[in-house]
């Protein structure tokens, strides 16, 4: 439910009705998929977790530095999953991920390198995420996110003492001051801005190659709403001003981006002042594109778009009205 409205699920996606406004949310976000129940209510049940860890049917995936062992066949890319009983890793190095509809439990082993049990082929989440099925995509996104958090929280941020794993890997307790720490997610907004002629505003980061364009994005400041962040980030980075009416900022969906710990909140927005003045630091170039201009430049190779794993690509395609060819994509970037 949405306060003051309703939610309707259809083959086209999720349609949210808010009074007279109906919005179809994005439903093809590659890193927002999952095929397991996280069973958060059972993470503190040590006996239950121990039972799953001793069950040969429970599966285990290794993860290190944003990737995992994979194998490929005619149907696509798949995670290499082993029995959880095949590892002698201590509890601190193994995190519970969830249970699938067939009651099979899944765990991740946090390994120190990519020599995991002799497997040679590894896939980065950024490069293989869109080729995994729903179950494997959800497992790897969660595993990478938890691995990044765990790597940065071996010591307590408050007092510096070592932390101890709890709740099957989903929290850490300080051995000295007893503070409990949980995985964090940093909200970030990402937005395709449209003008009165229905052109799209795209920008190029200073560290990107010429011709690489994407939607604008930025982190939500403390004490700031996501909608306020959309308006602030767009104006700071491009000089373009978003309208003040609530309908001028349209929420379309979210996708985890665990590089290292972001949640991307996707929007379309309407500009009321379209003069461009980039900040010259984060954004080196910004341009308005009509659909015809974007197609012509992508075909000519002078413009490259975000790959399909990113929410930026879906925001652009939502504006364009159709999927865009994969060979118009640029390599994935750490931010979007």
Secondary structure, DSSP 4 states (H G I P E B T S, - for coil): --TTEEEEEETTEEEEEETTEEEEE----GGG---EE--GGGTT-HHHHHHHHT-TTSEEEEEBTTEEEEEEETTEEEE--EEGGG----GGGEEEEEEETT--EEEEEE-SSS-GGG---EEEHHHHGGGS-HHHHHHHHHHHHHHHHHHT-SB-TTT--BEEEEGGGTEEEETTT--EEE---EEEEEEEEE-TT--EEEEEETTSPTTB-B-EEEEPPTT--HHHHHHHHHHHHH--EE-SSGGGEEEEEEEEETTTTEEEEEEEEEEEE------SSSEEEEEEE-HHHHHHHHHHTS-BB--TTSHHHHHHHHHHTS---GGGBPPP-S--
